[in-house]
Amino acid sequence: MQLPHSAGATVSLVSEREEAWGRLHEALPGRWTVALGSYNPGERRWSISAVGPNRGRGKLPTFVSGPGENELEAIRDLDARLRGDHSEGPRKLDELRARLRLAYVDGAESWARQELGRPLAHHELQRVVAHFPGWRGLEEARP
């Protein structure tokens, strides 16, 4: 909720954290609850979980977790998972593919320097890129 303030500015009555918690509770399926968040100092990450209803005697309930660098990110991640919004997943996958391509090319460069005593020539580098598994089709699939 926003209130008017002097000089056209507005003052928020709800913090970002409270707003994120509100959105998370709206996204919860029926009879699901949210567990308290926890911080793992070894990984330096927060995790917040939503727990589904009891499925019967001897069966573990379903749960979904949202990790994040801080509590707010963890809340937003869990909210996105519950809503089925996996927009960050493809971005992370694209980032991983880019890192793999760079590591592949770097490995070829290192090999050339060690075995040939020189860096790869431009045409040699093009052949390395053409032989990278999965390279072809990735760029063509992009809009």
C-alpha positions as a Python dict, from the first residue, in 0.01 Angstrom:
ca = {
    (1, 'M'): (0, 0, 0),
    (2, 'Q'): (138, 339, -100),
    (3, 'L'): (54, 669, 66),
    (4, 'P'): (110, 1012, -91),
    (5, 'H'): (399, 1207, 55),
    (6, 'S'): (528, 1560, 2),
    (7, 'A'): (674, 1656, -335),
    (8, 'G'): (504, 1370, -517),
    (9, 'A'): (695, 1092, -338),
    (10, 'T'): (514, 797, -180),
    (11, 'V'): (572, 612, 144),
    (12, 'S'): (526, 236, 154),
    (13, 'L'): (346, 84, 452),
    (14, 'V'): (460, -266, 357),
    (15, 'S'): (826, -361, 336),
    (16, 'E'): (965, -562, 45),
    (17, 'R'): (1003, -860, 277),
    (18, 'E'): (641, -844, 395),
    (19, 'E'): (520, -806, 39),
    (20, 'A'): (724, -1112, -69),
    (21, 'W'): (583, -1316, 221),
    (22, 'G'): (232, -1208, 121),
    (23, 'R'): (285, -1318, -240),
    (24, 'L'): (429, -1648, -117),
    (25, 'H'): (124, -1718, 100),
    (26, 'E'): (-104, -1634, -195),
    (27, 'A'): (82, -1890, -406),
    (28, 'L'): (50, -2173, -152),
    (29, 'P'): (-179, -2458, -258),
    (30, 'G'): (-458, -2551, -19),
    (31, 'R'): (-353, -2706, 315),
    (32, 'W'): (17, -2626, 253),
    (33, 'T'): (226, -2443, 513),
    (34, 'V'): (553, -2254, 505),
    (35, 'A'): (832, -2362, 736),
    (36, 'L'): (1063, -2112, 898),
    (37, 'G'): (1360, -2015, 688),
    (38, 'S'): (1703, -2148, 772),
    (39, 'Y'): (2053, -2024, 700),
    (40, 'N'): (2330, -2269, 609),
    (41, 'P'): (2662, -2104, 701),
    (42, 'G'): (2861, -2368, 511),
    (43, 'E'): (2695, -2275, 182),
    (44, 'R'): (2617, -1917, 286),
    (45, 'R'): (2261, -1961, 160),
    (46, 'W'): (1910, -1927, 294),
    (47, 'S'): (1645, -2189, 234),
    (48, 'I'): (1270, -2166, 288),
    (49, 'S'): (1038, -2463, 237),
    (50, 'A'): (668, -2513, 180),
    (51, 'V'): (525, -2837, 315),
    (52, 'G'): (221, -3011, 171),
    (53, 'P'): (-52, -3190, 364),
    (54, 'N'): (8, -3526, 528),
    (55, 'R'): (-36, -3794, 262),
    (56, 'G'): (-112, -4072, 505),
    (57, 'R'): (45, -4291, 763),
    (58, 'G'): (411, -4366, 699),
    (59, 'K'): (437, -4137, 396),
    (60, 'L'): (646, -3824, 395),
    (61, 'P'): (472, -3502, 298),
    (62, 'T'): (560, -3327, -25),
    (63, 'F'): (779, -3022, 10),
    (64, 'V'): (928, -2755, -213),
    (65, 'S'): (1232, -2547, -117),
    (66, 'G'): (1351, -2210, -234),
    (67, 'P'): (1720, -2128, -190),
    (68, 'G'): (1868, -1778, -204),
    (69, 'E'): (2163, -1557, -115),
    (70, 'N'): (1944, -1387, 146),
    (71, 'E'): (1603, -1443, 300),
    (72, 'L'): (1424, -1223, 47),
    (73, 'E'): (1572, -1411, -250),
    (74, 'A'): (1478, -1744, -92),
    (75, 'I'): (1118, -1626, -43),
    (76, 'R'): (1096, -1505, -402),
    (77, 'D'): (1250, -1827, -537),
    (78, 'L'): (1001, -2043, -345),
    (79, 'D'): (717, -1820, -466),
    (80, 'A'): (832, -1864, -828),
    (81, 'R'): (859, -2241, -786),
    (82, 'L'): (510, -2268, -639),
    (83, 'R'): (366, -2056, -921),
    (84, 'G'): (548, -2263, -1183),
    (85, 'D'): (758, -1968, -1300),
    (86, 'H'): (1093, -2117, -1398),
    (87, 'S'): (1222, -1807, -1573),
    (88, 'E'): (1552, -1819, -1385),
    (89, 'G'): (1615, -2184, -1474),
    (90, 'P'): (1676, -2122, -1846),
    (91, 'R'): (1900, -1824, -1763),
    (92, 'K'): (2112, -2042, -1537),
    (93, 'L'): (2123, -2313, -1802),
    (94, 'D'): (2235, -2061, -2066),
    (95, 'E'): (2503, -1935, -1827),
    (96, 'L'): (2623, -2292, -1768),
    (97, 'R'): (2636, -2363, -2141),
    (98, 'A'): (2838, -2046, -2199),
    (99, 'R'): (3082, -2143, -1923),
    (100, 'L'): (3117, -2493, -2073),
    (101, 'R'): (3191, -2349, -2418),
    (102, 'L'): (3454, -2117, -2273),
    (103, 'A'): (3614, -2402, -2076),
    (104, 'Y'): (3620, -2618, -2391),
    (105, 'V'): (3792, -2347, -2595),
    (106, 'D'): (4029, -2269, -2306),
    (107, 'G'): (4124, -2637, -2287),
    (108, 'A'): (4198, -2644, -2659),
    (109, 'E'): (4409, -2328, -2626),
    (110, 'S'): (4603, -2478, -2335),
    (111, 'W'): (4662, -2797, -2529),
    (112, 'A'): (4789, -2603, -2833),
    (113, 'R'): (5031, -2398, -2621),
    (114, 'Q'): (5161, -2711, -2447),
    (115, 'E'): (5181, -2945, -2747),
    (116, 'L'): (5242, -2704, -3034),
    (117, 'G'): (5421, -2430, -2846),
    (118, 'R'): (5189, -2163, -2987),
    (119, 'P'): (4831, -2039, -2958),
    (120, 'L'): (4566, -2164, -3198),
    (121, 'A'): (4534, -1985, -3530),
    (122, 'H'): (4197, -1834, -3620),
    (123, 'H'): (4101, -2117, -3859),
    (124, 'E'): (4206, -2378, -3597),
    (125, 'L'): (3994, -2207, -3334),
    (126, 'Q'): (3697, -2215, -3571),
    (127, 'R'): (3740, -2592, -3609),
    (128, 'V'): (3754, -2633, -3230),
    (129, 'V'): (3432, -2436, -3193),
    (130, 'A'): (3265, -2638, -3471),
    (131, 'H'): (3355, -2966, -3293),
    (132, 'F'): (3218, -2862, -2953),
    (133, 'P'): (2935, -3105, -2871),
    (134, 'G'): (2608, -2918, -2858),
    (135, 'W'): (2751, -2594, -2995),
    (136, 'R'): (2563, -2617, -3320),
    (137, 'G'): (2192, -2560, -3279),
    (138, 'L'): (2222, -2357, -2959),
    (139, 'E'): (2274, -2029, -3140),
    (140, 'E'): (2033, -2121, -3420),
    (141, 'A'): (1755, -2199, -3171),
    (142, 'R'): (1765, -1846, -3032),
    (143, 'P'): (1507, -1599, -3164),
}
